[in-house]
Amino acid sequence: MSANSADEGPAVEVVLVKAGRTKIRYPARLLSDDGSRIAVRAPWAGGGVRDFGFVRFEPGDVFTEYYWRDRWYSVKEVRAHDGTLKGHYCDITRPAVRCGPELVVEDLDLDLWCSADGTDIRRLDEDEFAASGLEVSDPTAAAAAVAALDDLESLARAGGLGSLLA
């Protein structure tokens, strides 16, 4: 299976939950599930182009997404339609849950971007995280989320995000 094909493997549906509600639901193909880490591949699920200023997600992009049942994050390898690596988008989440054909992930607002060449590493949405009230409603989860973001940033700065995906 090519790194830019989203058409092979058993079907799964990724369900991203935020603040108790389904934020987005999209089809993907299961690449692997070793009991701890789940890998899926999906085309860009957003409608049209999403320009963040530092990266554009657009139709034709393919996301190879890695989720863990025992870690508070997911890592998405983002490739353009021609297979060129754009970078890695990391979501801070509660550990993933796979229920039959669904992969359910709860987004905790914090994100990290790492460009393909590793020169642009940025923490995202810290304001949304602060406004979410998680630090008051679930301080244990909030602490795990911040620790996960710190860990991912350290790995990215050391050039080690790829080690999570190997």
C-alpha positions as CSV (number, residue, x, y, z in Angstrom):
1,M,0.0,0.0,0.0
2,S,1.4,3.4,-0.9
3,A,1.9,6.1,1.7
4,N,-0.5,8.2,-0.2
5,S,-3.3,5.7,-0.8
6,A,-6.4,6.0,1.4
7,D,-8.3,3.2,-0.4
8,E,-6.8,0.0,1.1
9,G,-7.5,-1.9,4.3
10,P,-10.6,-2.6,6.3
11,A,-13.0,0.3,6.8
12,V,-13.2,2.2,10.1
13,E,-14.9,5.4,11.1
14,V,-13.0,7.9,13.1
15,V,-15.2,9.8,15.5
16,L,-13.7,12.9,17.0
17,V,-15.5,14.1,20.2
18,K,-15.0,17.5,21.7
19,A,-16.8,18.8,24.8
20,G,-19.1,15.8,24.9
21,R,-20.3,16.2,21.3
22,T,-19.2,14.6,18.0
23,K,-17.1,17.3,16.2
24,I,-16.4,15.2,13.1
25,R,-16.9,11.7,11.8
26,Y,-15.1,10.4,8.8
27,P,-14.2,7.2,7.0
28,A,-10.7,5.8,7.1
29,R,-8.9,2.5,6.4
30,L,-7.4,0.5,9.2
31,L,-3.6,-0.1,8.6
32,S,-2.8,-1.8,11.9
33,D,-3.9,-2.4,15.4
34,D,-1.4,-4.1,17.7
35,G,-3.5,-3.7,20.9
36,S,-1.8,-0.5,21.9
37,R,-1.4,1.6,18.7
38,I,-3.9,1.9,16.0
39,A,-3.0,3.3,12.6
40,V,-5.5,4.4,10.0
41,R,-5.3,6.3,6.7
42,A,-7.9,8.8,5.4
43,P,-8.2,11.5,2.9
44,W,-8.5,15.1,4.2
45,A,-12.0,15.1,5.8
46,G,-12.5,18.9,5.9
47,G,-14.6,20.6,3.4
48,G,-12.4,22.5,0.9
49,V,-9.1,24.1,1.9
50,R,-8.1,24.9,5.5
51,D,-5.3,27.4,5.6
52,F,-3.6,27.7,9.0
53,G,-1.0,30.2,7.7
54,F,1.8,27.8,8.3
55,V,0.2,24.8,6.4
56,R,-2.7,24.2,4.1
57,F,-4.9,21.1,4.3
58,E,-6.7,20.6,1.1
59,P,-8.6,18.0,-1.0
60,G,-6.2,15.3,-2.1
61,D,-4.1,15.4,1.1
62,V,-3.8,12.0,2.8
63,F,-3.5,11.6,6.6
64,T,-1.9,8.6,8.1
65,E,-3.1,8.8,11.7
66,Y,-1.7,7.0,14.8
67,Y,-3.7,6.6,17.9
68,W,-2.8,5.0,21.2
69,R,-5.0,3.3,23.8
70,D,-2.5,4.2,26.5
71,R,-1.3,7.7,25.5
72,W,-2.9,11.1,25.6
73,Y,-2.2,12.1,22.0
74,S,-2.5,11.2,18.3
75,V,0.0,11.9,15.6
76,K,-1.1,12.5,12.0
77,E,1.4,12.4,9.1
78,V,0.1,14.8,6.5
79,R,1.0,14.3,2.8
80,A,0.0,16.3,-0.2
81,H,-1.8,14.6,-3.2
82,D,1.6,13.9,-4.8
83,G,3.0,12.1,-1.7
84,T,5.1,15.0,-0.5
85,L,5.3,15.1,3.3
86,K,3.8,18.4,4.7
87,G,4.4,17.6,8.3
88,H,2.9,16.1,11.4
89,Y,-0.2,17.4,13.2
90,C,-0.5,16.1,16.7
91,D,-3.8,16.3,18.7
92,I,-3.8,16.0,22.5
93,T,-6.6,13.6,23.3
94,R,-7.7,11.1,25.8
95,P,-6.5,7.5,25.0
96,A,-8.3,6.2,21.9
97,V,-11.2,3.6,22.1
98,R,-11.9,1.2,19.3
99,C,-15.5,-0.2,19.3
100,G,-16.0,-2.4,16.3
101,P,-15.8,-0.3,13.2
102,E,-15.5,3.0,15.2
103,L,-12.4,4.6,16.5
104,V,-13.5,7.2,19.1
105,V,-11.1,9.9,20.2
106,E,-11.8,12.8,22.6
107,D,-10.0,16.0,21.6
108,L,-8.7,18.1,24.5
109,D,-8.0,21.2,22.4
110,L,-4.2,21.3,22.6
111,D,-2.3,20.6,19.4
112,L,1.2,20.6,18.0
113,W,2.4,21.2,14.5
114,C,5.8,20.0,13.2
115,S,6.7,20.8,9.6
116,A,8.3,18.2,7.4
117,D,11.8,19.6,7.8
118,G,11.4,20.1,11.5
119,T,12.1,23.8,11.5
120,D,8.6,24.9,12.4
121,I,7.3,23.4,15.6
122,R,4.4,25.2,17.2
123,R,2.0,24.7,20.1
124,L,-1.6,25.4,19.1
125,D,-4.9,26.2,20.8
126,E,-3.6,26.8,24.3
127,D,-6.2,29.5,24.7
128,E,-9.0,27.1,23.8
129,F,-7.6,24.6,26.3
130,A,-7.6,27.3,29.1
131,A,-11.1,28.3,28.1
132,S,-12.4,24.7,28.1
133,G,-12.4,24.5,31.9
134,L,-10.8,21.1,32.0
135,E,-8.3,22.2,34.6
136,V,-11.2,22.7,37.0
137,S,-13.6,19.9,35.9
138,D,-10.9,17.2,35.5
139,P,-7.5,18.3,36.8
140,T,-6.0,14.9,36.3
141,A,-6.9,14.9,32.6
142,A,-5.7,18.5,32.3
143,A,-2.3,17.6,33.8
144,A,-2.0,14.5,31.5
145,A,-2.9,16.7,28.5
146,V,-0.2,19.3,29.3
147,A,2.4,16.6,29.9
148,A,1.5,14.9,26.6
149,L,2.0,18.2,24.8
150,D,5.3,18.8,26.5
151,D,6.5,15.3,25.6
152,L,5.5,15.6,22.0
153,E,7.2,19.0,21.7
154,S,10.4,17.6,23.2
155,L,10.3,14.7,20.8
156,A,9.7,17.0,17.8
157,R,12.5,19.3,18.8
158,A,14.8,16.3,19.1
159,G,13.7,15.0,15.6
160,G,12.0,12.0,17.2
161,L,8.4,12.1,16.0
162,G,9.2,9.5,13.4
163,S,10.2,7.1,16.2
164,L,6.5,7.1,17.3
165,L,5.4,6.0,13.8
166,A,7.9,3.3,13.0
